Amino acid sequence: MNPLLMLTASELSQMLRAGEVSAREITAAHLDRIAAVDGDIHSFLAVDSERALATAEALDDRRAAGEELDELAGIPIAVKDLFCYTGLPTTAGSRILEGWRPPYNATLTERVLDAGLVVLGKTNLDEFAMGSSTESSGYGPTRNPWDRTRIPGGSGGGSAAALAAFEAPLALGTDTGGSIRQPASVTGTVGVKPTYGATSRYGVIAMASSLDTPGPCARTVLDAALLHRVIAGWDPRDSTSINAAVPDVVGAARRADVKGLRIGVVKEFGGEGYQPGVEQRFREALSVLEGLGAEIVEVSCPHFDYALATYYLIMPAEVSSNLARFDAMRYGLRVGDDGERSAEEVMSLTRGAGFGAEVKRRIILGTYALSSGYYDAYYGSAQKVRTLIVRDFEAAFEQVDVLVSPSTPTTAFGLGERIDDPLAMYKADLCTIPSNMAGNAAGSFPCGLSPDDGLPVGFQVMAPALADDRVYLVGAALEAELGRRWGGLLIDQLASREVSA
Amino acid sequence: MSDELMSYDAALELFDPVLGLEVHVELNTASKMFCGCSTAFGGAPNSQTCPVCLGLPGSLPVVNAKAIESAIRIGLALNCEIAGWCRFARKNYFYPDMTKDFQTSQYDEPIAFEGGVDVEVDGETYQIPIERAHMEEDAGKLLHVGGSTGRIQGADYSLVDYNRAGVPLIEIVTKPVRGTGAKAPQVAKAYVALLRDLMRALDVSDVRMEQGSLRCDANVSLMPKGSSELGLRTETKNVNSLRSIEAALTYEIRRQATILASGGRVHQETRHWHEDGSYTSPGRSKEQAEDYRYFPEPDLVPVAPSAGWVEELRATLPEPPAARQARLQGEWGFTDLEMRDVVNGGGLDLIDATVAAGCAAQPARKWWTTELTRRANEAGLELDELAITPVQVAALQALVDAGTLNDKLARQVIDGVLAGEGEPAEVVEARGLAVVSDDGALAAAVERAIEANPDVADRIREGKVQAAGALIGAVMKEMRGQADAGRVRELILAKLAQV
């Protein structure tokens, strides 16, 4: 493996600024890597080598001309195929949008391009980000680089696998119920769901508007923070975006100090349904943090037990409305337009052919939940429980600075294992959903390999809204201390396997 | 078609109509409700669109603050409460003119609610209770190509223009309006006319019914006399002028009465008004009403106008129509009867503007309520749709006052202005319509008239001055009406030594 591939974005940035490497070399190394391994991993739905190389060269020229560039300028990035990007088709992982080229860029795509990051391509995802395995993608699943018979998580499995397979040092994700954190957890990488509204949704194809949160994916906490700094901040084109200063996430990632921090362990997240090896690594990480001077207490958030059920009413309700626009009239797939059929028939045939089973399941659930006569019992009640979950968080954050839990109850499960069992699939997001319901910040950080199957385990940190820096603070402290014990990052163990093989 | 229907009078002997009016007002904001695209009418199809109003994947709405301001001012002018906190809601249904397949509207939390206005018909005042005024976005426009009717049935294909998609609308909904009796259609017309005048005074909409910037859905149901139980209602769409509101409701009342009187049942449905044949036909049946699955719009934050802002906007409201009418009647010195004709005929603003352009009130009233009203009726237009402006009417009267035109010539000048020949002075010039008061030309004509009518001349010489009329007529005929009749009379009498 080209040694450049194993470097972090922050290390590459230093070398770029020192003139020790060019953006072109870095980009070429990653494109070569993609060409070598992606046939098997399938992280990417589209790669644009020519544009990536041209962008990198232009950046090298600008740097050579003495231009002041962003810290991440010249660093390659993989973009989840949910972000509109004029340079490549944007499919949302769905056949209904096959080949659609957006006429505009998402705000985050624009920010990443403006900062001089080099977009390598678009990554695979569950169709319209609905799933925990990438298996619902209309373009075939992504494989987990730790074990290619296993899922890379979802919906952002493509972005997480690209990081774990050293195809890219940074990636963009979106998190509606755990789609950044759960893939990070099962691939031994870092993923942060910022505070809802801290990152713009403009140009990110919507799944559930009140929950969708774009965020950074990386192999280290500092890299994620550097990307967070580039993408976060108010966007007048997104009414739900927050007009407030972005917390100093990079400073927090560098400080990595948890002395005196009060850490609450969510009592409800453990026990039945949790893999023993996951719980073991989680407990060990708690001891590590305690050893670093943090105060560990147990906190009860009783309504978290209802988060999954609540989520599966609110999210599908919004999905059923957000996905109505895919009707064959203006863009995307059109089926059955023979000049005889009515617009309604063409809409129906197109949606029948273009959407996969999971998307249809959620559209039907949501349509039902919003129906006249059922609204109060389903959607209305779910909104009330959502408020109770928010209050659980508020009460907890009066006692502690952050809450922690395993990111997901198990390590990566096998491809095909849960595809016919939606409820089992949904349970992968048990621990991540509450933060989407409440809109607070949360991240997943590697905390070791499970002793029972040797696969990565994720440690989730949840912080109050607009206190995203605390997520990075805890994640960085954990990463630093575990790194000392392991002699490097967890992901380096995967790299060394490849080298020895 | 209406031959088989019961007469209106017979219908009203059996039933009391109950009205419900839903009026859509297109706001005149420069940009759309949720994006920066222009709202200008008549642009090339789909030239005023962007990712937001095209509902492209990933796009998000941002509320137009000016539209909220207009909505609040409309609410206040309708004497409504203004919500301290309200949300938009999604109304979900599939249709090709809807780019997102849901309409961003308001549902159970309208910006304005619980108001009312008074309208006057034939000296009687009717209270119209307002249930709500809410904000929403307009849909695109479908053009059905092929087929005979221009409607979707039978069309070969349809084209969509999304320029209108996302244009801000205010929907004003009345509560059931009872107690109007036989005046129901006129009350409805007067109410919509009042809204039109209000919107114009607020300067929040162009309120052009023919361009669709003011649209009315007219609901009506019938209650048997003496009953208080509401009947099943119909909602008539495509009512595109004040005149057709009255006509459509009159027709619907007769149609429903005919059905009910013969023991039938009125179908609760949407009906389509046919201006050409003056009848309604069934549209979508409301008995299989769609479930719109309303829910709060998660892409937008709640609207929470502060009490201070609402009061600031209240201070910008124009004078209420009734107070304005009373003031103007005093200023103009019109009788009650004259004022009622002016108001009912839709001439108030026009006369106000004509007076503002320098015309005296009585001649302004005379032009608008007689000659111009007649022209409008002949053309099937509303008074303000005539192609003559208050400034032009004032200019016309100035020419009359100066003696350049007499009434007959002035009417010919109106012909010219309406025909697009330019300003009144230009029409006078181009058509050569000025009164001839050149004594040389007139004297010659008088001479000829006397020669041609020696008997008449003799009678005048004998002192029968009233006989001069016949000679004046002859002179006027020769001068093709362009003579100053007073001067002609003077010349005739002088010539025949009667002065």
Interface residues (C-beta under 8 A of the other chain):
Chain A: F83 C84 T90 A92 L97 W100 P102 P103 Y104 A106 R201 Y202 G203 V204 I205 A206 A208 S209 S210 P236 R237 D238 S239 T240 A317 E318 S320 S321 A324 R325 F326 D327 M329 R330 Y331 G339 A343 E344 M347 T367 L370 S371 S372 Y375 Y379
Chain B: P51 L54 G55 L56 P57 G58 S59 L60 P61 V62 V63 R90 N92 F94 P96 T99 K100 D101 F102 Y157 S158 V160 D291 R293 Y294 F295 P298 D299 L300 V301
